[in-house]
Every structure is written in structure tokens, then in C-alpha cells.
Amino acid sequence: VDRDFHTAALRRYYRGISSLQPDVNEFFISRWYRHAYFWSFPVSDTVANVGFGMHSKWISRSSINLKKVFEEVLVEIPELRARFAGAEPLEAPQGFGLPLAGRKTSISGHRYLLCGDAASLINPLTGSGIDTAIGSGILAAGLVLANIQDDRLTADSNRRYDAAVYRSMGRALHRDARWWKFYAAFPRILDLVGYIKGRSPKTSATAS
């Protein structure tokens, strides 16, 4: 694992979180762990996918126990503490790794094409990977359909897939990787962004 392009995360499903809005994904930043975020993604009216992810370099550098930090953040942030007071965990925390975009790597070879997470196409700034997984899957399917009849799926011919993926989404992912490095170097910029957003008259309209 290249820790410069990798995030580790814990996920746990909960039922009964108070004030859960089924159509709103929520993100929380801890004052103690600026290189990470806590999320709550509703999957129904009563159940949410809840988790905490942190860049692997900081986990290694500070010997972070991710499970312990996950529990600390639930208590540290007042809103989370109140909303999870009566929530029921539906499973033990599940750990997983997220290979991040931000560098150019080979994502194809003889008779194979890598898509989504397998191709390290997770957005390093947001942790999102569904859109790039679908996008790269569509590009892979197009190449296969165009070449499978003649069995032109060699490593050389499949390099066109690499080019198509990086042409389609590489620039945006590299841009967000640079933004992530900027935030990581100056984490308090998030406070300034939040302050400006909070004072903006458009904030309430945008949220609605």
C-alpha cells in the first residue's frame, strides 16, 4: 500500500439516529483529526451507513487506533453525541481500505481492465468512488464490445482504455488531489471555508 494514496476507514450501520434525513448525506470534521472526516449516509428512513476515514499516512505517523477514534468522535462532537444517544448499532465496525486517485498507474493488461476502486479512482478530496466506478465501467464495456469479436484484448490494445479513463476523469481527480494536499497542509482553512459559508446568504437556500 502506498500510504500517500490510501485512506483507511471504519463503517458501521446504525438504526434510530435522531433527526436522520433520508435524502441528506452528512459529513463532520473533528477538531482533533483534521485529516479525516466522519460520515452518515442514510440508506432508509431509519438506518444509516456511518463511518470514519483517515488518510493512511497520518494513521501510520501517529499510530492511530481507528476504532478508538471512531468512538471518540461520536462523543467529542456535541451534535453527534446527542443524535446517537439512543441509536442502535446493527453490526461490529467493519474496516476497509480506499485506494485514492492522484497518480497515473497502469489499469489494464492482457485480457483485463480495472475499474473503480480496483483502478484507484477514488476521489482523494471527498472519498467518493461511485461516479468514477460507473464511468470507468462504461468505458471498459465500450472497449470490450468493440474488440471482443476479433479478440483484440491484448495489453497493447487495452492501453486505449487507460488513455480513455485518464482523458475522461484524470484531470479532475488530479486537481482534487492537489486540493486535498493543500487542506492537509493547512487544515484550518476548513474553519475559514465554514465561516464564509455560514455567513453567506445563499447557504440556507442551497441547503434546502
C-alpha positions in Angstrom: 0.0 0.0 0.0 1.3 3.4 -1.0 0.2 5.5 2.1 0.4 8.7 0.1 -2.6 7.5 -1.9 -4.6 5.5 0.5 -7.2 6.0 3.2 -8.3 3.6 5.9 -11.9 3.7 7.2 -14.4 2.1 9.5 -18.1 1.6 8.7 -21.0 0.6 10.9 -24.7 0.6 10.3 -27.0 2.2 12.9 -30.7 2.3 13.4 -32.5 5.1 15.3 -30.3 8.1 14.8 -32.3 11.1 15.8 -33.1 13.8 13.2 -32.0 11.5 10.4 -32.9 12.9 7.0 -33.2 10.1 4.4 -32.2 12.3 1.5 -29.2 14.1 3.1 -25.6 12.8 3.3 -23.8 14.4 6.3 -20.1 15.0 6.9 -18.4 16.0 10.2 -14.9 17.2 10.8 -13.3 16.6 14.2 -11.2 19.4 15.7 -8.6 16.8 16.7 -8.4 14.9 13.5 -8.4 17.3 10.6 -7.1 14.9 8.1 -10.2 12.8 8.3 -14.0 13.0 8.3 -17.0 11.3 9.9 -19.9 10.5 7.7 -23.6 9.5 8.0 -25.2 8.3 4.8 -28.9 7.3 5.2 -29.9 4.0 3.4 -33.6 4.2 4.6 -35.8 6.3 6.8 -34.3 4.7 10.0 -30.9 3.2 9.1 -27.7 4.9 8.1 -24.2 3.9 6.9 -22.0 5.6 9.5 -18.2 5.7 9.3 -14.9 7.4 9.8 -12.0 7.6 7.4 -8.5 8.9 7.7 -5.5 9.2 5.4 -3.2 6.2 5.9 -0.1 8.3 6.2 -1.5 10.1 9.3 -2.6 6.8 10.8 0.9 5.4 10.4 2.6 8.6 11.5 0.6 8.9 14.8 -0.1 5.2 15.4 -3.9 5.9 15.3 -6.3 3.3 16.5 -9.2 3.9 14.1 -11.8 2.1 16.1 -10.9 4.1 19.2 -11.0 7.4 17.3 -14.4 6.4 15.8 -15.8 6.1 19.3 -14.1 9.3 20.5 -15.6 11.4 17.6 -19.1 10.2 18.5 -18.6 11.7 21.9 -16.5 14.7 21.0 -18.9 16.4 18.6 -21.9 17.6 20.6 -24.4 17.1 17.7 -23.3 13.5 17.2 -23.3 12.7 20.9 -26.9 13.9 21.1 -28.2 12.2 17.9 -26.5 8.8 18.6 -27.5 8.7 22.3 -30.4 6.3 21.5 -29.1 4.8 18.3 -28.6 1.0 17.9 -25.5 -0.4 16.1 -26.5 -3.2 13.8 -23.0 -4.7 13.4 -19.5 -4.6 14.6 -17.3 -1.9 12.9 -16.0 -3.1 9.6 -12.6 -1.9 8.4 -11.6 -1.4 4.7 -9.0 0.5 2.6 -9.7 3.1 -0.1 -7.1 3.4 -2.9 -7.0 7.0 -3.9 -6.6 8.7 -7.2 -3.9 11.3 -7.8 -1.2 9.4 -9.7 -1.1 7.8 -13.0 -0.9 4.0 -12.9 -1.5 1.2 -15.3 -5.1 0.0 -15.1 -5.1 -2.6 -17.8 -3.2 -5.6 -19.2 -3.6 -8.7 -21.3 -7.3 -9.6 -21.2 -8.2 -7.4 -18.2 -9.4 -3.9 -17.4 -9.5 -2.4 -13.9 -12.5 -0.2 -12.9 -13.5 1.9 -9.9 -11.7 1.2 -6.7 -9.5 -1.5 -8.3 -8.2 1.2 -10.6 -7.5 3.6 -7.7 -10.2 6.0 -8.9 -11.5 7.2 -5.5 -11.6 10.9 -5.2 -8.9 11.9 -2.7 -10.8 15.0 -1.6 -14.2 13.6 -0.9 -13.8 9.9 -0.7 -16.4 9.4 -3.4 -16.0 6.5 -5.8 -19.4 5.6 -7.2 -19.3 8.1 -10.0 -15.8 7.1 -11.2 -16.6 3.4 -10.8 -19.7 3.8 -13.1 -17.8 6.0 -15.5 -14.8 3.7 -15.8 -17.1 0.7 -16.1 -18.9 2.3 -19.1 -15.6 3.0 -20.8 -14.4 -0.6 -20.1 -17.6 -2.1 -21.5 -17.3 0.0 -24.7 -13.8 -1.1 -25.4 -14.7 -4.8 -24.8 -17.7 -4.6 -27.0 -15.7 -3.0 -29.8 -12.9 -5.6 -29.6 -14.1 -8.9 -28.3 -15.3 -10.3 -31.7 -11.8 -10.1 -33.1 -10.2 -11.0 -29.7 -8.2 -7.8 -29.7 -7.9 -7.6 -25.9 -4.1 -7.7 -25.6 -2.1 -5.5 -23.2 -1.2 -3.2 -26.1 -4.8 -2.7 -27.4 -6.1 -2.3 -23.9 -3.9 0.7 -23.3 -6.6 2.7 -25.1 -8.7 2.1 -22.0 -6.1 3.7 -19.8 -6.0 6.7 -22.1 -9.8 7.0 -22.2 -10.1 6.9 -18.4 -7.5 9.5 -17.7 -8.8 11.7 -20.6 -12.3 11.4 -19.1 -11.6 11.9 -15.4 -7.9 12.1 -14.8 -7.7 15.9 -14.8 -10.4 16.4 -12.3 -9.0 13.7 -10.0 -5.5 15.2 -10.1 -7.0 18.6 -9.4 -8.8 17.3 -6.3 -5.6 15.5 -5.2 -3.8 18.9 -5.2 -6.7 20.4 -3.2 -6.5 17.6 -0.7 -2.8 18.2 -0.2 -3.5 21.9 0.3 -6.1 21.2 3.0 -3.8 18.6 4.6 -1.0 21.2 4.8 -3.3 23.9 6.1 -6.2 22.2 7.9 -7.5 25.4 9.5 -8.6 26.5 6.0 -11.6 24.4 6.6 -12.6 26.7 9.5 -12.4 29.7 7.2 -14.4 28.0 4.5 -17.1 27.0 7.1 -17.1 30.6 8.4 -17.6 32.1 5.0 -20.3 29.6 4.1 -22.0 30.2 7.4 -22.1 34.0 6.7 -23.3 33.6 3.1 -26.9 34.5 2.5 -27.1 31.6 -0.1 -26.4 28.9 2.5 -30.0 28.3 3.6 -31.2 28.3 0.0 -28.5 25.9 -1.1 -29.3 23.5 1.8 -32.9 23.4 1.0 
